[in-house]
Amino acid sequence: MSPGIQKVEALDEGHFICVEWEDGSESSYPCIWLRDNCQCPLCFLPSAGVRRLLFEDLDVNIVVKQVALADRKKISVTWPDEHTSVYEAEWLKKRCFSEETRAVMRADLFLPECHYWGSDLQLPKIPFEEILYNDESAYKWLCTLKKVGIVLLTGAATREGELIRLGHRIGFLRLTFYGRTWQVQDKADANNVAYTTGRLCFHTDYPVLQHPPGVQFLHCIKQTAAGGESEVVDGFHVSNKLKKQNPEAYQILSSTPVDYTDVGVDYCDFAVHCKQSIIDVDSRGQAIRINYNNATRDTVFDIPAEKVRPFYAALKEFNDLLNSAEHKFTYKLKPGDIVIFDNWRVLHGRQSYPSCSDVTHHLEGAYADWDVVMSRLRLLRKRVLNRD
């Protein structure tokens, strides 16, 4: 049931409009925000869902001339230039500036909830074909991916191209210097350490890019009998541990610019260089992205010499936590398995496997951006839950 309005009035010499709801609660709206978000056809383009009003035409000191309540379901505001704006009660309620309402909107739009895990991870599993053809299963998949950071799809065909189908399901895959998809197998003159049989230590992919891919896909086409086990660790969980046990180390890793480099030829020739902190944090100091790949960390290190050793000590402590038995989870992909994980959160690695003249270990990989994944999640939620 849509909310009803009991009373509306202008406050603070017309700079705010206060709405009193039928349940007795109140919401206060700045007039500058109301004028900026007028929903009339002159100010808003409904077919695109975007604002037409030019910012240079906006008076940041605007006050309301008159405000009126219409049938408890909308308010009408008249501005000093006689322009009239009408706001629906439900529209206003969803955009209330209270902390509680803002938190609800954040959760609804961005699903920030995290389920942290260590070696006790119960790896979520969903059949691959269900994801492709069933909206409820696809919605469950993406919600779980956002919350847990990793999902295993089972039963895909053991051939190249299945990730292309998966990419079409969410929207599209991300093209990188290694191609739309790429083949992880032992290669002569490998241009990436993943294309060898050696152990891969915990890392996130592509911190050498200004905007690393948010989601990674690995499809097992062929699996070696001995070795080749996959390892994952929840980087956010480990970062929280580091922050508690050594705040100084956490501060160093979240503030020191680390140089990364990747030079070679694949989809095309490339020479990429970038600076990233190992741990990206938000305004509250909470980890929001891990940028750690020891293989592509550059020999160039653009910081004062006296800060180098403290950085290495901090990184060593973080790396030790990543590799501790209580934090890492080990599993072995079977042919037909597709693992999808949050590349900003989950660090992954691989145990070594024997070298052979024949290809015994073959994974196809791909990336997608979180913007694409979250777009599909929201569309699926609307369809599955019949939400506006």
N, C-alpha and C positions, 0 to 999 in steps of 0.2 A: 504494500500500500504506500503510495507516495505521501511525503510529509505535508502537513498543513501549516499555514502561517497564522499565528494569532494576532500579531501586531508588527508594524514596521515604522521606524522613525530615524531621522537624521541626527547625528551626534557630532561633537567636536567641531562646532561651527560649520557643519556640512561636509566635513572631510571623511566621515564614516557613516554607514547605514547599518543600523542594528535591527536584526530580524529576531523576533520572539516566536518560537515554534509552539505548536499546540501542546507538546509535552512539557512545556515550561522552560526548556533550554533556550539559550540565546546564541546567535552568531553575529560577529561584527565583520563588515566588509569595507575595505578602503575604497573610496570613490574613484581614485585613480585606476584601481584594478577593474572596477565595474565598467568604467568608461572604456578602458582598453579592450574589454571583452564583451562589448555590445554585440548581440546576436542578430541584429537587423541586417537585411540584405546589402545595405550600403557599407556596413562595417565588417561583414562576415560572409565568406563564400561557402555555403552549406554543401555544395557538390564536392568540394575538396576538403571540407572540414578545417579551413584555415582562415586566418585573419586578413581582411582587406584594408583595414584602417592603417594608415601610415603613421609611423611613430612620430615623425616631425609634426603631425597634425594633432598630437596629444598634448594637452596641458597638464603637466605633472602636479600642479597645484589646484586642480579642478575641484569644485565643491558642487553638491547637489542643489538644484533650485527647488525641486519638489519631488516627493516620493509618495506613492499611493499603493494601497493593497487592493488587488483584484481577485475576488472570489476565493481567497485563502490559498490559491495555487500559483500565484505569480505576483510580482511587484512591478510597478511601472515607475521609471525614473525620468524626470525631465531635467535637462542640463541647461546651463546659462545661455547657450546658443539656441535653445528651444528644441534641440535634438532629443528624441525620446527613445529610451531603451527599456525592453521588457525582459524580465528574468523569471524562468520557471522555478518553482519551489524545489523540485527534485534536483535540478541543475545546481542551484545554490547550495543545497544541503551537502551534496557530494564534494563541493569545493570550499567548505567551511575551513577557516584558518586555525581551528583548534588543533592541538597536538594530536589528540585522539583521532580526529578525522583525517589529518594528514598522514598518520601512520597507517590507517586503513587503506588510503589511496596508494601509498607506497607499496604496501603488500600486494594490492590488487594489480598494480601495473608491472612491478618488477620482481615479485616473488623472492624476497631477500632471505627467507628462512633457509638455514643451513643445518644439515645433520652431519656432525663431525664423526669421524671414524678412524680406527687404527687397524691393527692386525685382526680385529674382530669383525671386519666388514662382512656383511651378508650381501654378496654381489647381486644386485637386482638383475633378473633375467626375464626377457620377453621374446616370444617367437617373432622372427623377422617378418614373415608374411602378414602377421596381424598388424604390424606397424604400417605396412604399405596400404592396407585395404580397410582397416577399422579405425575410425576416428577416435573412439574411446581409448583404444590401445595406444594410438599415437600420442594422444593427450597425456596419458599416464606415463609414457616413455619420456616426454619432454619435461613434465613436472618432476619426475624422479631425477632426471639428468640435472636439472637446476638445483634441486634440493640436496641430493647425495653427491653429485659430481661425476658419477660413472654408472653406466648401464651396459649389460651384455645382451646382444640380440643373438638368437640361435636359429639354425636351420637355413641359412642363406646358401645359395649355390656356390660351389667351389670353383668359381671362374671370375675373371676380371669383369668389372662393369657393374657389380651389385651396388657399389657405393654411388655410382651415378644415379641409380634408381632411388636410393635413399636421399640423395641430394635434391632430386625432383620432388620428393615427398615434403621436404621442409621449404623448398624454394629454389636454392642453387648453392653449389659449392664455391669455395674461394680458390681462385687461380693464384698460384705462387710461382716462384722461379723453378720449382720442381714439377710444375704441371698441375692440371686439374686434379688428377690422381697420380700416385707415384708408387713404385714397386720396391718393397723392402726385401732384398735378398742379397746374398753374397755376390759382389761384383768386382771384377778386376779394375784396378785404378779407381776405387770408390771415391766419389766426390762428397760423401757424407759418412760419418762413422757408423750410422745405422745400416749401411750397405756392406757391412763386414760381419764376421762370425763372432766378434769379441763381445765382452760384457759391456752393456750400456748402463752407466750410472744414472741415478735419478736426475731428471731434467724436465723442463718445459720446452716445447718446440718454438723455434723462431723468435727468441727475444731480440734478435738482431733487427727485427722490423719495428718501426715506430708503433704499430698497432698489431701485435701478434694475434694469430688466429685464436678465436675463443673456444672452439670445439674441434676435437680431433676424432677421426674415424680410423680404425684399423681392422681390416677384414682378413681373416686367416684363410688362405687358399691351400697352403701346404704346410705341414708342421713336422719338424724334425723329431725323430724318436728320442734322442738324447739331448737334454739341455733345451735352451730357448724359452724357458719359463718367463712370463711377464711379471713385473713388480710395479705396484702403485703405492703412493702415499698421499695423504690428505695434507696439502701444503698449508691450508688455512689453520687446520688443527695444530700442526707443528709450529707454525708462526705464533699462535697463541701461547703455546708452551714456552717458546723462546722468550716472548715478551714478558712472561711471568718470572722465569728463572734468571734472565739476564736482560733487563730493559736497555742497558747500554748497547749490547750487541744488536738488539732489535733496531735501535735508533740508527746505528751505523749502517745496517743493511737496508734500511728504508730511506736513507738520505744520501748514500754514496753513489755517484754515477759510475756505472761499470761499462766499459767499452766492449762491444760485441762485433764480430766480423764474420762474413761468409762470402767467399769469392770462388767462382767456378763457372761451369757451363752445364746446363741441363735443359730445361724448357727453352731457355735462352741463356746467353752469357750474363753474369751478374757480378757486382762488386758492392756489397751492402755493408754499411757501418752504422752503428747506433749506440746510444748511451741509455742504459736503463738501470734503475735501482733493483736490487735483488727482490725486495718486497715493496710493492706499491701500496700505499695506504690512503684512506679517505681522510676527511677533515677531523675525524675522531681518532685517527691513528690505527684504525682497523685495516687489516690486510684485505686488499681487493684484487690483487694480481701478483703472482709469483713470476719472476723473469730470471730463470736460472738454467743455464746450459754450459757446463764446464768445457765442453768440446769447442764451442764457438766464442768463449770468453777471450778477448784479444790480448796480445802481448803488450799493446799500448794500454797504459793505465793513467788517466789524466787526473791525478790527485797529488797533493804534496807528499813527498817521500816519507815524512814522519807519520802519515796516516795509513800507510800501506800495511804495516804489520798488524795494527789493531783491526783493520778490515779483514785480513786473512784469519785472524783469531775468531772474529765474529762469524765468518762464513764456515769455518771449521766446526764451530759449535752447532750451527744450523744444519750442516751436512751430517754431523753425527746423529742429530735428532731424526733426520730423515731416514737414516739407515738403521735406527734402533729396531729391535725385534718387535717392540710393542706398537710401532707406528706403521710398518710396511706390511702390505698384503701381497702374497704371491699366488699366482694361478697360471694355468697353461691353456692357451687358446687351442681349440680343436678346429679342424677344417669346417668351414661353414659358420664359425662364430664371428661376430662383429662387435668389437668393444668401442663404445663412444664415451669420451670423457671431457671434462672441463679443462682445457689447456691452460687456463689462467689460475686454476686451483690445484689440480691433480698432477703431481710429478710422476713420470713413468720411467721404467728402465727394463732391461732384459738381461737374462743370464746368457752366458756364452753357449755356443753349440759347436760340434765338430765340423771342421771344414771338409768339403767333399767335392768331387768333380761334377756331380749332379746337383741341381737345386733341390735341397731338402727342406728349406724354410722359406716361405713366400707369403708376405702380407701385402695387401694393397692398402694404401693410406690416402686420406683426404682431409680437408679442413672445411669448416664453415665459420662464419662470424656469429657472435652471440646476437647481434641485431636481427639476423635472418631467423635464427632459431626462436628467439623470443616473439618475433612477429608471427610465426606459425603457431606457437603455443597459444598466443592470445586469440588468434582466429579459431583454433580448435576448441578452446574453452568456450567461446561464444556459441559455437555450433553444438558442442556436447552438452553444455549446461543451459542452452537457450537464454543466454544473457545478452543484454543490450550493450 
